[in-house]
Amino acid sequence: MTDSVLPTRIATVAGRPVTECLPAASVISGRVMSRFVVGSDLPGRIPLAVLRRDVTAMVTACLDLLARLLRGDAAAEPSAGLAAGVMEWAHAGVPVDTLHRVVRESLGMAFEHCAAQAETDRDRAVVAAAAPSFVELSLRLAPVISRAYLNEVRVTSGDVTDAVADALVTGTAVAATARARGVRLAASYLVFVLDLAPREEEADPHPDRRIAADRTARRVRAEVLRACGDRVLMRLDGDGGVLLVARDQFDPAGAEEFVDRLTAAARTRIRATFVHADVEGVPEAVERGKAVLEIMRRLRLVGLQRFEELSLEYQLTRPGTAARHLAALLDPLDAHPVLLDTLAAHLASRATRLSTARALHVHPNTIDYRLNRIAEITGLDPLRADGLWRIRSALVARRIGVEPREPDEDTDTPTAAAC
């Protein structure tokens, strides 16, 4: 931070701290839209509302960082939102020089706005003392913009590895495709299968879902590359996909943290599972992973679930009479929907009566009464270990075998999380 900037407590312009003289982001973003967007070919590729939102987010990030510098925060760093905005525009084909100009001219407009409010020689001296911060910010942001731009180029140039991923997933001409693309195959892979939940990032009542899905996929792809390096193979779009991570380059113990990072990048919920497979076993691993994701959808689970954690549920999805028999054990409760809901909540709370009572907003004694009624009606006592195991299996069999549609994504409680 330059020494020439006055401390906030005395750096006032027209009686206000200089940071309060900065323009609103909407003022600058409107001018940027007029100068760089309206009249260009960008609106033909991206809806104007999305472009306006992008510009406003980038300008807001710049002004926030500028205010922190003016307050004396020498360690202030650009937010991740700024880099994300740069990547979105880079993907849209905006040249990197234009991005640098947008930032420079935005800061220039902000400085002019502050200078226009100076009424006295002292005010003008304060604005002049603050000027180096505007210049310093422009210098700080230049490498941030360049790195984000290059990262986007790297993300969108994955055709080579995507082709190899396609070959592995389909089991078609794997060795030949890898040789032709110059990709060295690993001996075995952790096969991650992902499902991206409906996007929550768009603020408009009728957002362009295709653009939203494309952006989500690219953010996830960029995070995968940051976390795993160049050897990861991907087959990814806005709905989800498959990641093939070399087994010798990834510790499965870090899988949960990895999925958390992808979730943060996606800005939406992710369902994920992974299976260890050699090259020949990748197609089967993908199919197994997809089956696990379908179970997670039926049971309203999000996040990472290892295959081993849902092995019972997976087995109950296989054809046979066992699952049908288990599901029928709870048929007597069809006439008692309150008891069925109580049972599901009880299992979701790991069979803890107090937690079940809190989840259902009733007294614990009410839970005791309902659990006793379930035992009377079904002959299975949820308060005994053997009865609880059979009830758990029966509820899973019903959920997986009966519900054809995905449950409501807005449900706060994962009803069968303990199943």
Secondary structure, DSSP 4 states (H G I P E B T S, - for coil): --TTSPPTTT-EETTEEGGGGSPPHHHHHHHHIIIIITTSSGGGTS-HHHHHHHHHHHHHHHHHHHHHHHTT-TT----HHHHHHHHHHHHTT--HHHHHHHHHHHHHHHHHHHHTT--SHHHHHHHHHHHHHHHHHHHHHHHHHHHHHHHHHHHHT-HHHHHHHHHHHHTSSHHHHHHHHT-PPPSEEEEEEEEEPPP----SSS--HHHHHHHHHHHHHHHHHHHH-TT-EEEEETTEEEEEEEGGG--GGGHHHHHHHHHHHHTS-EEEEEEEEEGGGHHHHHHHHHHHHHHHHHTT--EE--GGGGHHHHHHTSSSHHHHHHHHTTGGGGG-HHHHHHHHHHHHTTS-HHHHHHHHTS-HHHHHHHHHHHHHHHS--TTSHHHHHHHHHHHHHHHHHH--SPPPTT-SS-TTTT-
